[in-house]
């Protein structure tokens, strides 16, 4: 299997002592990988380093063999991402936001813009401005931007943030659709155990800045009644039980 993301000894410690420590992880072509952990576990820090938004203290991330630090443009050429809050131009329509973004990519026409707005369920709002959007609608627009260029890898930080139940189901279907029809590889962080269980085929548990375990969802559910049981077991086995597990 082709390794598309290689994370080696990745470490970033903030002055308050939080961060990530010695993260080692390989993501393979076609994976829908779930990065599961509570808020503050280090998920966003790792993803910001992976996408070049912050620098690691040490360690390396390679995407399609290219080092994110030394060959940023090559590494990110076929990557779409949504990290933390979905940014947009508040006074441009949803359509014009994507039109603006399309200038960075060849072969993105108005048909493709309408297509991604349809996929994320906001085509009928394409002439409305994001300043009037709910958090869930902004998240959908952010996802539209992330998939606009037909990336081979999508790195999504808490993509279900702000969505209602219907929205969560739609986005889960979108992820599975893109994986199946376009062979897109996903790296998805979440603290929502149920959604990771329903969406991801491989899962890594991160807690207190350390990667505790990586396994396939199939293997996990062969050994545990639920993913939540597995999560609590992994955290317990590694020495600490959180006061509250992710819901």
C-alpha positions in Angstrom: 0.0 0.0 0.0 1.2 3.5 -0.9 2.1 5.7 2.0 0.7 9.2 1.3 1.4 10.8 4.7 4.5 10.0 6.8 4.7 11.6 10.3 8.0 11.0 12.1 8.9 11.9 15.7 6.6 15.0 15.5 6.9 17.1 18.6 5.6 20.6 19.5 5.5 21.7 23.2 3.9 25.0 24.1 5.0 27.1 27.1 2.0 25.8 29.1 3.3 22.2 28.6 0.6 21.1 26.2 1.2 20.0 22.7 2.3 16.7 21.0 5.2 14.5 21.7 7.0 12.0 19.4 4.1 11.4 17.1 4.8 8.6 14.5 2.1 7.7 12.0 1.6 6.5 8.4 -1.5 7.2 6.3 -2.1 5.0 3.3 -3.8 5.9 0.0 -7.6 5.4 0.3 -7.6 5.5 4.1 -10.4 7.2 6.0 -8.3 7.8 9.1 -9.9 9.0 12.3 -7.7 11.0 14.7 -9.7 10.5 17.9 -9.2 12.3 21.2 -10.8 14.8 23.6 -10.5 18.5 23.1 -7.0 19.6 24.0 -5.4 16.2 23.2 -3.2 17.7 20.5 -5.2 16.9 17.3 -5.3 20.5 16.0 -1.6 21.1 16.8 -0.6 18.0 14.7 -2.9 19.0 11.8 -1.5 22.6 11.8 2.0 21.2 11.5 0.9 18.8 8.8 -0.5 21.7 6.7 2.3 24.1 7.4 0.4 26.5 9.6 2.9 26.2 12.5 6.4 24.7 12.8 7.3 21.6 14.8 10.0 21.8 17.5 11.3 18.6 15.9 10.2 15.8 13.6 9.0 15.6 10.0 5.9 15.4 7.9 6.1 14.1 4.4 3.1 14.2 2.0 3.5 12.2 -1.2 7.2 12.0 -0.3 7.7 15.8 0.0 8.8 17.4 3.3 6.2 19.9 4.5 9.0 22.1 5.8 11.3 22.1 2.8 9.0 21.5 -0.1 5.7 23.1 1.0 4.1 23.8 -2.4 4.9 20.3 -3.7 3.7 18.6 -0.5 0.4 20.6 -0.4 -0.3 20.5 -4.2 -2.9 17.8 -4.0 -4.2 18.4 -0.4 -7.4 20.1 0.7 -7.8 21.1 4.3 -10.2 22.6 6.8 -8.4 23.5 10.1 -10.3 24.9 13.1 -12.7 27.6 11.9 -13.8 27.8 8.2 -12.6 31.1 6.9 -14.4 33.0 4.2 -14.9 36.5 2.8 -18.0 37.6 4.8 -19.3 40.1 2.2 -18.9 37.9 -0.9 -21.6 35.4 -1.7 -20.9 31.7 -1.1 -20.5 31.3 -4.9 -18.1 34.2 -5.2 -16.0 33.0 -2.3 -15.4 29.8 -4.3 -14.9 31.7 -7.5 -12.2 33.7 -5.8 -10.5 30.5 -4.6 -10.8 28.9 -8.0 -8.2 31.4 -9.4 -5.5 29.4 -7.7 -6.3 26.2 -9.5 -6.5 25.3 -13.2 -9.6 23.8 -14.7 -12.1 24.9 -12.0 -15.1 26.3 -13.7 -18.6 27.5 -12.6 -19.9 24.0 -13.1 -17.4 22.6 -10.5 -18.3 25.4 -8.1 -22.0 24.5 -8.3 -21.1 20.8 -8.0 -19.3 21.2 -4.7 -22.0 23.5 -3.3 -24.5 20.8 -4.2 -22.3 18.1 -2.6 -22.2 20.0 0.7 -25.9 20.9 0.6 -25.7 24.7 0.2 -26.3 25.2 -3.6 -29.6 26.9 -2.9 -27.8 29.5 -0.7 -25.0 30.2 -3.3 -25.9 33.9 -3.7 -26.1 34.5 0.1 -23.2 36.0 2.1 -21.4 34.0 4.8 -21.8 36.9 7.3 -25.4 35.7 7.6 -24.5 32.0 7.8 -24.8 29.8 10.9 -21.7 28.0 12.2 -22.9 24.8 10.4 -23.4 26.7 7.1 -19.9 28.2 7.4 -18.6 24.8 8.0 -20.3 23.5 4.8 -18.8 26.4 2.8 -15.4 25.5 4.3 -15.8 21.9 3.1 -16.8 23.2 -0.3 -13.6 25.1 -0.5 -11.6 22.1 0.7 -12.9 19.8 -2.0 -13.0 22.4 -4.8 -9.7 21.4 -6.5 -10.5 17.6 -6.3 -7.6 17.0 -3.9 -6.2 13.5 -3.4 -6.0 14.0 0.4 -8.4 15.9 2.6 -7.2 16.9 6.1 -10.3 17.9 8.1 -10.2 19.2 11.7 -13.5 18.5 13.5 -15.5 18.8 10.2 -18.8 18.1 11.9 -18.5 21.2 14.2 -21.6 23.2 14.4 -23.7 20.8 12.2 -27.1 19.5 13.3 -27.8 15.8 13.1 -29.0 16.0 9.5 -25.9 17.9 8.5 -23.6 15.4 10.2 -25.3 12.5 8.3 -24.9 14.4 5.0 -21.2 15.1 5.6 -20.5 11.5 6.6 -22.2 10.5 3.3 -20.1 13.0 1.4 -16.8 11.6 3.0 -17.8 8.0 2.1 -18.9 9.2 -1.4 -15.6 10.9 -2.2 -13.6 8.0 -0.8 -15.5 5.5 -3.0 -15.9 7.5 -6.2 -12.7 9.6 -6.3 -10.4 7.5 -4.1 -9.8 10.5 -1.8 -7.7 9.8 1.3 -9.0 11.4 4.5 -7.3 12.4 7.7 -10.1 13.5 10.1 -9.8 14.7 13.6 -12.8 14.4 16.0 -13.9 14.0 19.6 -17.2 12.5 18.4 -16.7 8.8 18.9 -19.9 7.7 17.3 -19.2 9.6 14.0 -15.6 8.3 13.9 -17.0 4.8 14.3 -19.5 5.2 11.5 -17.1 6.9 9.1 -13.5 5.9 9.5 -11.8 2.6 8.6 -8.6 3.2 10.6 -8.4 5.0 14.0 -5.6 6.5 16.0 -6.3 7.4 19.6 -4.5 10.5 20.9 -4.5 11.6 24.5 -2.5 14.2 26.4 -0.3 14.8 23.3 0.7 11.2 22.8 -0.6 8.7 20.2 -1.7 5.7 22.2 -2.7 3.3 19.5 -3.6 2.8 15.8 -5.9 0.0 14.5 -8.6 -0.7 12.0 -12.2 0.0 13.0 -13.0 -3.7 12.1 -10.3 -5.0 14.4 -11.4 -2.7 17.2 -15.1 -3.7 16.9 -14.2 -7.4 16.8 -12.6 -7.0 20.3 -14.8 -4.3 21.9 -18.6 -3.7 22.0 -18.1 -0.1 21.0 -15.4 2.4 20.0 -16.1 4.2 23.2 -15.2 1.1 25.2 -11.9 0.8 23.2 -11.1 4.5 23.8 -11.6 4.3 27.6 -9.6 1.0 27.6 -6.7 2.5 25.7 -6.5 5.6 27.9 -6.8 3.5 31.1 -4.1 1.1 29.9 -1.8 4.0 29.3 -2.1 5.2 32.8 -4.8 7.9 32.9 -8.6 7.9 32.8 -10.1 11.2 31.7 -12.7 12.8 33.9 -15.1 12.7 31.0 -14.7 10.8 27.7 -15.6 12.3 24.4 -19.3 12.0 23.5 
